[in-house]
Each structure stands twice: as C-alpha cells, then as structure tokens.
Amino acid sequence: MHKGTNKKYNLRTVIIFKIQFPIAKKNFKNQERSLLETHERLGHVLQFRDTSNDQLYLSIHVKEGAAGISKGFFSASRYAGKDALEKLKLDARNLGEIEARHLFKKAGNFELMHGDKEKFAELISGTCTIGTQQNLISEECDLSKKAILKEFIGGVRNGRLSDVAEMYEESKQDMDKLIIIGNCENQLKVHQKYLKKIGLGQASPLPKIEQLMGFIENASRSEKNQKEIEAKFLSECKYYDAVEALFSVIFRRCHEKVNAVWLYGDPDTGKSTLAKMVEQIFITERLREGDANFLVDDSRPFNLPGIVIMNEINHKHFFGKRNIATMKLFLEGEGYPTSIKYQANEMRFVGCQVVITSNTTPFEKMEGADREAFQTRIMLVNLRLSEVITTRTKTFPFTTIQLAKYFRKRLQDEGVIAGPKKQEIIDNDAIENAEDTAEKTLDHEDDEPN
C-alpha cells in the first residue's frame, strides 16, 4: 500500500520466490547477472532458507530509489524475466503479497546462503518493501497511464493500432512504457471492446461477391479470355459435387446451419488445389496446428477474413474429446478461441465459413450424437482417385479464373447479380481481321462503276 493512503499499486521493489532447487555457490554470480540483465532497474539477488523447515527462497530486488517492477515480470510470458528465471531450473513459484508478509513474520529463522549480507539484513529488518512498492511512485505514474490510454484510443480510432499487442510491439524499446502498458492491459482491452461496439477501429469484412468480382476484374486479359466451364464439364471430370459444395457454403445457398465444406479422399485428387483456389479468389486465413492451441497464420493480414482454410488437418488435435464442443460452435460460425502473441485467448473468425481438406474424416470414431451433430454442419465431399479426371502431367482440369467465372455464372443464373451485357469479347487478332475486312469492302465499293 502507498504510505498514508489506501492507494494500491501493482509495482514491486522486492519479488520473493519459493524454490525447490538451490543455485550452487560457484554459479551464483553468473546466475544473478543473467536475472539482473533482464531489466535496468534490478539491483541484486539473494538466496536464503527458512531453517525451521529447510525451505529455500530467492529474492530479486529493485535498485534503491528506482521505480518498481510489474508483479508479473517474472511470471508472464511476454516479459524477459520469465525466460531468464526458467533457464535457471529452480522450480520457482512467485509468492503473493499476503503470503510474503506472513513469511516475513518469522524472519528470525532466515539464513543467507548467497548474496550481499547488508542487503539481506535490510530485507529481514523490514527496511525494504515486501510486496507492493511504497513511496516510490508519484502522480507522474497516473499521468503516464492516462497518456498511454489516450494514445491507444487514438491509435485504434485512426486504424494505426488493432490491439494491445501492436502497441506493446511498437514500444518494445521503451521499458518504462512497456511496464505501464502491462499494468493497464485490462483497461486498454475494455476501451478496445467498446470502440469496436460503436464501429470505430474495426474494418468490415468485404462481401464475398465483391471479392469474387474484384478477382475477376483484376485478372489478366489472357485469363479473362479462358473458356468458361459449365456444370456438364465439372460432372465429367468428377468435380461437380466439390465445386457446388464450395459455392453453396461460401455464398450461403444451403441450410443456415451448414457452414463448412470438408473435402476428403485419396491423395492427389485436388483437395488442396481447390482450397488454394479459394484462397486466391477470397480473403481467407489459413490455420495451422500449434503445440497446444489453435494458431493464426494470416495469409492476407490487411483485411478481415470471410473464410478459414484448414488444409490436411490433424484429427486428434482438432476433434479430440475435449475439443468437440468448441469445434461444433466453430463450424456453425460462432468463432474459435485462438492463441495470439502477447495476448490471452481471443474469440476469432465469428461468421466465417470453413474449408477443410484431409485424406480421412474422424466421424466414424465418434459417438452417434456427435457424428450426427457434425454432419448437419458440414457438406462432406469424397474425392476418389479412380474417378477424378486429370491429364498425364497431373494438370488440374480447370484454373482459378475459370472457377471464379463459374461462381459468377451461378450467381447470375440465380438472379443474385445481373447477367452480362450482350456483347462479344474478341481478342486483338479478331479486331485486326475485322479491320482488314472493312478496308477490303471499302476498296471494293470504290472500284464499282456508278
């Protein structure tokens, strides 16, 4: 607590750890240096034990007169202190303020093992602060915090910042600023949430029809002149079901609960190729498997995605028993908790469609109720190598621009968008031929007698 007030701060001048393994005397100076180098405010380290139960403790101290250190500096993954402490392999546990105060009621039992004797005497006599910092923070801290909040709100409103992590990344060279950002992270997130609610600082996803038309419009002349494919052609090469499933889900032409397409079957049947075509036409994000969480791999970081691609997924990772409920919501478009650098889990991809590819599906190993629940949310398409038609060079039977034009034609047929104007699309050779014909006709007319 602050002297003479009831104001509480989350900054500390001494951080106490209960440890299971001691630092050897010959290694102590090097280990102390590795901890102190993590922050310029740190001054010294002590290792001591409670002789009543032989429990070991480690204390890390801020320099005299310096501002305190965030209470999470040695426990939160975003700080350098945690990595340095873990490398010592002491099996350390940070003591809270109340626990530390109870511990120091029996300071007479403490015995110094390594460190400065005078500093140890100050520690057990109570002349240094245990827990929250006393009398070292002025009103400048509050003013700095206010400045950080104003900077963040302004950055979100003008689109420069999208979240707290970006501000932290921008400020990584300013240690004092990082501490304040860490201390007021929750407040920053509250402002971010309300700014999004009122429509500031959050881009709207581009409608998929606009994405489709934009892709076709930006195609090269040679691509635009590629022959349009029709349903009959897709049926002959056995891709009609897959393409129609993609069309139905992406443009919401199916039952409202169906929000995903799962392409499965033999290798080399074009599952990944179709997924990549969808990535080229639309704004997507591809998801990869992480050690413990769902991780984001932005393929187009400057726009909000409308489609999530899960290519060649690991069934055990995503459809294990613990994750089934989460995947049900995700495949309904309710979003998925994702792990993002410097942040807690965040619900993302709300409203996104999902395109999944794999050689097999996990549903045969599920209980009946779970299997039925997933099958009502997914359009399953089985691609068999014996059926799909590819050339000897394994060239895919149609291109990305042909797929895009097929989607456009389907939307035109359903009256969702206007059909093309009645005009011929001719290339340069055709134009030149037409001009030659016109010139010959004129010459012939000039030669005719009156």
C-alpha positions in Angstrom: 0.0 0.0 0.0 1.1 3.6 -0.6 2.2 5.3 2.6 -0.6 7.4 4.2 -3.2 6.4 1.6 -5.3 3.5 0.6 -4.0 3.5 -3.0 -2.6 0.2 -4.2 -0.1 -0.3 -7.0 0.9 -3.4 -8.9 4.6 -2.5 -8.9 7.1 -4.1 -6.6 10.6 -3.4 -5.2 11.2 -7.0 -4.0 9.8 -10.1 -5.6 10.1 -13.3 -3.5 10.1 -16.9 -4.9 9.8 -20.2 -3.2 12.4 -22.5 -4.9 12.9 -26.3 -4.9 16.5 -26.4 -6.1 19.3 -24.1 -4.9 21.8 -22.2 -7.0 25.3 -23.5 -6.4 27.7 -21.0 -4.8 30.2 -21.2 -7.7 27.3 -20.3 -10.2 25.6 -17.7 -8.1 27.3 -14.6 -9.6 26.6 -15.7 -13.2 23.0 -16.6 -12.4 22.5 -13.3 -10.6 23.8 -11.4 -13.6 21.5 -13.3 -16.0 18.5 -12.2 -13.9 19.6 -8.6 -13.4 20.3 -8.1 -17.1 16.6 -8.6 -17.9 15.8 -5.1 -16.6 17.8 -2.0 -15.9 16.0 -1.3 -12.6 17.1 -4.6 -11.0 19.9 -4.3 -8.4 20.7 -7.6 -6.6 19.6 -11.1 -5.8 19.6 -13.0 -2.6 19.2 -16.8 -1.9 18.2 -17.7 1.7 16.4 -20.5 3.6 14.0 -20.9 6.4 15.8 -23.0 9.0 12.6 -24.1 10.6 11.5 -26.2 7.6 14.6 -26.0 5.4 12.6 -24.3 2.6 14.6 -22.3 0.1 13.7 -18.8 -1.2 15.0 -16.4 -3.8 14.5 -12.6 -3.6 15.1 -10.3 -6.6 15.4 -6.6 -5.6 15.0 -3.3 -7.5 17.8 -0.7 -7.2 17.4 1.8 -4.4 15.3 4.8 -5.5 14.2 3.2 -8.7 10.5 2.7 -9.7 9.2 -0.8 -9.1 8.8 -3.8 -11.4 5.5 -5.2 -12.6 4.4 -8.1 -10.4 4.2 -10.3 -13.5 7.7 -9.5 -14.8 9.0 -13.0 -13.8 5.8 -14.9 -14.4 4.1 -13.5 -17.6 5.4 -14.9 -20.9 5.5 -11.5 -22.5 8.4 -10.4 -20.2 12.1 -11.3 -20.5 12.2 -12.0 -16.7 10.2 -15.3 -17.1 12.6 -16.8 -19.6 15.6 -15.9 -17.6 14.1 -17.4 -14.4 13.0 -20.6 -16.2 16.5 -21.1 -17.6 17.8 -21.4 -14.0 15.6 -24.5 -13.5 14.9 -23.7 -9.8 11.2 -24.7 -10.0 10.4 -21.2 -8.7 6.9 -20.1 -7.5 6.2 -16.4 -7.1 4.8 -15.5 -3.6 1.9 -13.1 -3.5 2.0 -10.1 -1.2 -0.1 -11.6 1.6 1.9 -14.8 1.5 5.2 -12.9 1.6 4.1 -10.8 4.6 3.2 -14.0 6.5 6.6 -15.5 5.6 8.5 -12.5 7.0 6.7 -12.7 10.4 9.3 -15.4 11.1 12.3 -13.7 9.5 14.3 -14.6 12.6 14.6 -18.1 11.1 16.1 -17.0 7.8 19.7 -17.8 6.9 21.5 -16.2 4.0 23.0 -18.7 1.6 24.2 -16.4 -1.3 24.2 -12.6 -1.8 25.1 -9.4 -0.1 25.0 -9.6 3.8 24.0 -5.9 4.2 21.1 -6.3 1.7 20.0 -9.4 3.5 20.0 -7.5 6.8 17.8 -4.8 5.2 15.4 -7.4 3.9 14.8 -9.2 7.3 14.7 -5.9 9.2 11.9 -4.7 7.0 13.6 -1.5 5.8 13.0 -2.6 2.2 9.4 -3.1 0.9 7.9 -6.5 0.7 5.1 -6.8 -1.9 3.8 -3.6 -3.4 6.0 -0.6 -3.7 5.9 2.2 -1.1 6.6 5.8 -1.6 8.4 5.5 -4.9 5.5 6.3 -7.4 4.4 9.8 -7.8 1.4 11.3 -9.7 3.6 11.0 -12.8 2.7 7.3 -13.0 -1.0 8.2 -13.2 -0.3 10.8 -15.8 1.8 8.3 -17.8 -1.0 5.8 -17.6 -3.5 8.4 -18.8 -1.2 9.2 -21.7 -1.0 5.5 -22.7 -4.8 5.2 -22.6 -5.2 8.3 -24.8 -2.5 7.1 -27.3 -4.2 3.7 -27.6 -7.7 5.0 -28.1 -6.4 7.4 -30.7 -4.4 4.6 -32.5 -7.5 2.3 -32.6 -9.8 5.1 -33.9 -7.5 6.1 -36.7 -6.7 2.4 -37.6 -3.0 2.6 -36.6 -3.5 0.0 -33.8 -5.8 -3.0 -33.8 -5.0 -4.4 -30.4 -2.8 -4.1 -27.3 -0.2 -6.4 -28.7 0.6 -4.0 -31.5 1.1 -1.1 -29.1 3.4 -3.4 -27.0 5.4 -4.3 -30.1 5.7 -0.7 -31.1 7.0 0.2 -27.6 9.5 -2.6 -27.1 12.5 -0.3 -26.8 10.9 1.8 -24.0 11.0 -0.4 -20.9 9.0 2.1 -18.7 6.2 2.3 -21.3 6.1 -1.5 -21.5 5.5 -1.7 -17.8 2.7 0.8 -17.9 1.1 -1.0 -20.9 1.3 -4.3 -19.0 -0.2 -2.8 -15.8 -3.2 -1.3 -17.6 -3.7 -4.0 -20.2 -7.2 -4.8 -19.0 -8.3 -1.2 -19.2 -6.9 -0.9 -22.8 -8.9 -4.0 -23.8 -12.1 -2.5 -22.3 -11.6 0.6 -24.5 -10.9 -1.6 -27.5 -14.1 -3.6 -26.9 -16.3 -0.5 -26.7 -14.6 1.2 -29.7 -15.5 -1.9 -31.7 -19.0 -1.9 -30.4 -19.6 1.6 -31.7 -18.0 0.8 -35.0 -14.6 2.6 -34.6 -11.3 1.0 -35.2 -12.7 -2.2 -36.9 -12.9 -2.7 -40.6 -16.0 -4.5 -42.0 -15.3 -7.7 -44.0 -15.6 -7.2 -47.7 -18.7 -9.0 -49.1 -17.7 -12.2 -50.9 -19.5 -11.2 -54.1 -17.3 -8.0 -54.2 -14.2 -10.2 -53.6 -15.2 -12.5 -56.4 -16.0 -9.7 -58.9 -12.8 -7.9 -57.9 -10.7 -11.0 -58.5 -12.2 -11.5 -62.0 -11.8 -7.8 -62.8 -8.1 -7.8 -61.8 -7.4 -10.9 -63.9 -5.1 -10.6 -66.9 -6.6 -10.4 -70.4 -5.4 -13.9 -71.3 -7.1 -15.2 -68.1 -10.3 -13.4 -68.9 -10.4 -15.0 -72.3 -10.2 -18.5 -70.9 -13.2 -20.6 -71.8 -15.9 -20.7 -69.2 -16.6 -24.1 -67.6 -20.1 -25.5 -67.2 -21.8 -28.0 -65.0 -21.6 -30.7 -67.6 -17.8 -30.3 -67.8 -17.4 -30.5 -64.0 -19.6 -33.6 -63.9 -17.4 -35.3 -66.5 -14.2 -34.7 -64.5 -16.0 -35.6 -61.2 -15.6 -32.1 -59.5 -19.2 -31.0 -59.8 -20.1 -32.0 -56.2 -17.0 -30.3 -54.7 -17.4 -27.1 -56.7 -21.1 -26.9 -55.9 -20.5 -27.5 -52.2 -18.0 -24.6 -52.2 -20.5 -22.4 -54.0 -23.3 -23.3 -51.7 -21.4 -22.7 -48.4 -19.4 -19.6 -49.5 -22.4 -17.8 -50.8 -24.8 -19.2 -48.2 -27.1 -21.1 -50.7 -27.6 -24.0 -48.3 -29.2 -24.7 -44.9 -28.3 -21.9 -42.4 -26.6 -24.4 -40.0 -24.3 -25.7 -42.7 -21.2 -23.5 -42.6 -18.3 -25.7 -43.7 -17.1 -27.8 -46.7 -15.0 -30.9 -46.0 -13.1 -32.3 -49.0 -11.7 -35.7 -48.2 -10.4 -38.8 -50.0 -7.4 -40.2 -51.8 -4.2 -38.2 -52.2 -3.6 -36.3 -55.5 -7.3 -35.8 -56.1 -7.1 -32.0 -56.0 -8.4 -31.2 -52.5 -5.6 -28.8 -51.6 -5.7 -27.3 -55.1 -9.3 -26.4 -54.7 -8.6 -24.9 -51.2 -5.7 -22.8 -52.7 -8.1 -21.6 -55.5 -10.5 -20.4 -52.8 -7.6 -18.6 -51.1 -6.7 -16.8 -54.3 -10.2 -15.6 -55.0 -11.4 -14.6 -51.5 -9.9 -13.0 -48.4 -9.0 -16.0 -46.1 -6.9 -17.1 -43.2 -5.2 -20.4 -43.1 -5.0 -22.1 -39.7 -2.1 -24.4 -38.6 -1.7 -26.7 -35.8 0.3 -25.4 -32.8 1.8 -27.2 -29.8 -1.2 -26.5 -27.6 -3.5 -24.1 -29.2 -5.1 -23.1 -32.5 -2.6 -20.6 -34.1 -3.3 -17.9 -36.6 -1.3 -17.7 -39.8 -2.6 -14.6 -41.7 -2.5 -15.0 -45.4 -3.9 -11.6 -46.1 -3.3 -9.5 -42.9 -4.8 -6.2 -44.0 -8.4 -7.4 -44.4 -10.8 -9.3 -42.2 -11.2 -12.9 -43.5 -14.5 -14.3 -44.5 -13.3 -17.9 -45.0 -11.0 -20.1 -42.8 -8.8 -22.7 -44.6 -7.8 -25.9 -42.7 -5.6 -27.9 -45.0 -4.7 -31.5 -44.2 -5.8 -31.2 -40.6 -4.8 -33.5 -37.7 -8.0 -35.1 -36.4 -6.6 -35.9 -33.0 -5.7 -32.2 -32.4 -8.9 -30.6 -33.5 -11.5 -33.3 -32.9 -10.3 -34.9 -29.6 -13.0 -35.3 -27.0 -12.0 -32.1 -25.2 -12.4 -30.1 -28.3 -15.6 -31.4 -29.8 -17.9 -28.8 -28.3 -15.6 -26.0 -29.4 -15.4 -27.4 -33.0 -19.2 -27.6 -33.1 -19.5 -23.9 -32.4 -16.7 -23.1 -34.8 -18.3 -25.0 -37.7 -21.5 -23.1 -37.0 -19.7 -19.8 -37.5 -19.6 -18.9 -33.8 -15.8 -18.4 -33.8 -12.8 -20.2 -32.2 -10.6 -19.2 -29.3 -7.2 -18.5 -30.8 -3.8 -18.0 -29.3 -2.2 -14.7 -30.3 1.3 -13.4 -29.4 1.3 -11.2 -26.3 -2.5 -11.8 -25.7 -4.9 -14.0 -23.9 -7.0 -16.3 -26.0 -9.4 -14.4 -28.2 -12.6 -15.5 -30.0 -12.0 -15.0 -33.7 -13.5 -16.0 -37.1 -17.1 -15.3 -36.0 -19.3 -15.6 -39.1 -16.6 -17.2 -41.2 -17.2 -20.2 -43.4 -14.7 -23.1 -43.2 -13.0 -25.2 -45.9 -11.3 -28.3 -44.6 -9.2 -30.9 -46.5 -7.9 -34.3 -45.4 -7.5 -37.8 -46.6 -10.0 -39.2 -44.0 -12.6 -37.9 -41.5 -12.8 -38.6 -37.8 -16.5 -39.2 -37.7 -16.5 -43.0 -37.8 -14.7 -42.9 -34.4 -17.2 -40.6 -32.8 -20.3 -41.4 -30.8 -23.6 -41.3 -32.8 -24.8 -38.0 -31.4 -21.5 -36.2 -32.0 -21.2 -37.6 -35.5 -24.7 -36.5 -36.4 -24.1 -33.0 -35.0 -21.1 -32.5 -37.2 -22.7 -33.9 -40.3 -25.5 -31.4 -40.0 -22.9 -28.6 -40.0 -20.7 -29.8 -42.9 -21.1 -30.6 -46.6 -18.9 -33.7 -47.0 -17.4 -34.4 -50.4 -15.5 -37.6 -51.1 -12.9 -37.3 -54.0 -11.7 -40.7 -55.3 -8.6 -41.0 -57.4 -10.2 -43.6 -59.6 -12.9 -41.2 -60.6 -11.4 -37.7 -61.0 -10.0 -36.9 -64.4 -6.6 -35.4 -64.7 -4.1 -35.4 -67.6 -0.9 -37.4 -67.6 1.0 -34.4 -66.4 -1.5 -34.1 -63.5 -2.6 -30.6 -64.6 -5.8 -29.7 -62.9 -8.7 -29.7 -65.3 -9.7 -26.0 -64.7 -8.0 -22.8 -63.5 -8.7 -20.4 -60.7 -10.2 -17.8 -63.0 -12.4 -20.5 -64.6 -13.7 -21.5 -61.1 -14.3 -17.8 -60.3 -16.2 -17.3 -63.5 -18.3 -20.4 -62.8 -19.2 -19.0 -59.4 -20.2 -15.7 -61.1 -22.3 -17.6 -63.7 -24.1 -19.4 -60.9 -24.9 -16.2 -59.1 -26.2 -14.7 -62.4 -28.4 -17.7 -63.1 -29.9 -17.4 -59.6 -30.5 -13.7 -60.2 -28.2 -12.6 -57.3 -26.2 -10.4 -59.7 -27.0 -9.0 -63.1 -26.1 -11.0 -66.2 -23.5 -9.9 -68.7 -24.4 -7.4 -71.4 -24.9 -8.8 -74.9 -21.5 -8.0 -76.4 -18.8 -10.1 -77.9 -15.4 -10.5 -76.3 -12.9 -10.6 -79.0 -9.1 -10.5 -78.9 -6.6 -8.4 -80.8 -6.3 -10.8 -83.7 -10.1 -10.7 -84.2 -10.1 -6.9 -84.2 -7.3 -6.7 -86.8 -9.2 -9.2 -89.0 -12.4 -7.2 -88.7 -10.5 -4.0 -89.7 -8.9 -5.8 -92.8 -12.3 -7.0 -93.9 -13.8 -3.5 -93.6 -10.9 -2.0 -95.6 -11.4 -4.6 -98.4 -15.1 -3.9 -98.5 -14.5 -0.1 -98.9 -11.9 -0.7 -101.7 -14.4 -2.9 -103.5 -17.1 -0.3 -103.2 -14.8 2.3 -104.6 -14.0 0.1 -107.6 -17.7 -0.4 -108.6 -18.9 1.8 -111.5 -21.6 4.4 -110.9 
